Amino acid sequence: MIVWTGWGILALLIAALGGGGGSGVGVALGGPSDAPNLGTVIGLALAAVAIWFVGERLNRPVQGFDQNTGQPVLHRNRHRLFWVPMQYFGPILGLTALGLGVGLLF
């Protein structure tokens, strides 16, 4: 079961598009189609960067005002995947891409 809050599901979608798109490009350039290739690693690394920046942008606090008192209030956004803020899946995916890249070398 996938649990998310707000736009947290975008982390999975961006990762799937990055890995799948990179794999497709890698196969088109002559890489293996049955195993991860260099295109997959590059696609996942680019997706990790995208997830970090999108998560940082979406989870940025917004300054607002209380309607009753007029006092300033800081509204916090909650875009999470599995109870983890979205931007933290960027480094996790980056480490996954790094591990996959090292696995390709050996």
C-alpha positions as CSV (number, residue, x, y, z in Angstrom):
1,M,0.0,0.0,0.0
2,I,1.4,3.4,-1.0
3,V,0.8,6.2,1.5
4,W,1.2,9.8,0.5
5,T,0.1,13.3,1.5
6,G,-0.4,16.2,-0.9
7,W,1.8,15.8,-4.0
8,G,4.1,13.3,-2.4
9,I,3.2,10.7,-5.0
10,L,5.2,12.8,-7.5
11,A,8.4,11.3,-6.1
12,L,7.4,7.9,-7.4
13,L,6.2,9.2,-10.7
14,I,9.4,11.3,-11.3
15,A,11.6,8.3,-10.4
16,A,9.6,6.0,-12.7
17,L,9.8,8.5,-15.6
18,G,13.5,9.1,-15.0
19,G,14.5,5.4,-14.7
20,G,12.2,4.3,-17.5
21,G,13.1,7.1,-19.9
22,G,16.8,6.7,-19.2
23,S,16.5,2.9,-19.8
24,G,14.7,3.5,-23.1
25,V,17.4,5.9,-24.2
26,G,20.1,3.4,-23.1
27,V,18.4,0.6,-25.1
28,A,18.0,2.9,-28.1
29,L,21.8,3.6,-28.0
30,G,22.6,-0.1,-27.9
31,G,22.6,-1.0,-24.3
32,P,21.2,-4.3,-22.9
33,S,17.4,-4.4,-22.7
34,D,17.1,-7.1,-20.1
35,A,19.2,-5.4,-17.4
36,P,19.9,-1.9,-16.1
37,N,22.2,0.1,-18.4
38,L,24.0,3.4,-18.2
39,G,20.9,5.2,-19.4
40,T,19.0,3.9,-16.4
41,V,21.7,5.2,-14.0
42,I,21.7,8.6,-15.6
43,G,17.9,8.8,-15.7
44,L,17.7,7.9,-12.0
45,A,20.3,10.4,-11.1
46,L,18.5,13.2,-13.0
47,A,15.2,12.1,-11.4
48,A,16.9,12.4,-8.0
49,V,17.9,16.0,-8.6
50,A,14.4,16.8,-9.9
51,I,12.8,15.2,-6.8
52,W,15.0,17.2,-4.5
53,F,14.1,20.6,-6.2
54,V,10.4,19.8,-6.6
55,G,10.1,18.6,-3.0
56,E,12.0,21.7,-1.7
57,R,9.7,24.0,-3.8
58,L,6.4,22.2,-2.7
59,N,7.3,22.0,1.0
60,R,8.5,25.6,1.3
61,P,6.5,27.4,4.1
62,V,4.2,30.2,2.9
63,Q,3.7,33.4,4.9
64,G,0.0,34.2,5.5
65,F,-2.2,36.1,8.0
66,D,-4.8,34.9,10.5
67,Q,-8.2,36.2,9.3
68,N,-9.4,36.8,12.9
69,T,-6.4,38.6,14.5
70,G,-4.4,39.8,11.5
71,Q,-1.2,38.3,13.0
72,P,1.3,36.8,10.6
73,V,1.1,33.0,10.4
74,L,3.6,30.5,8.7
75,H,1.7,27.9,6.7
76,R,3.6,24.7,6.3
77,N,3.0,22.4,3.4
78,R,2.9,18.7,3.8
79,H,3.9,16.8,0.7
80,R,5.1,13.4,1.9
81,L,5.5,9.8,0.7
82,F,5.5,7.1,3.4
83,W,5.5,9.9,6.0
84,V,8.9,11.2,4.7
85,P,9.0,14.7,3.2
86,M,9.2,14.4,-0.6
87,Q,12.6,16.1,-1.1
88,Y,14.4,13.5,1.0
89,F,13.7,10.9,-1.6
90,G,16.1,12.7,-3.9
91,P,19.2,11.6,-2.0
92,I,17.8,8.1,-1.5
93,L,17.3,7.8,-5.2
94,G,20.7,9.3,-5.9
95,L,22.3,6.7,-3.7
96,T,20.3,4.0,-5.5
97,A,21.6,5.3,-8.9
98,L,25.1,5.4,-7.5
99,G,24.8,1.8,-6.3
100,L,23.4,0.7,-9.6
101,G,26.2,2.5,-11.4
102,V,28.8,0.7,-9.3
103,G,27.1,-2.6,-9.9
104,L,27.4,-2.0,-13.6
105,L,31.1,-1.6,-13.3
106,F,31.6,-5.0,-11.7
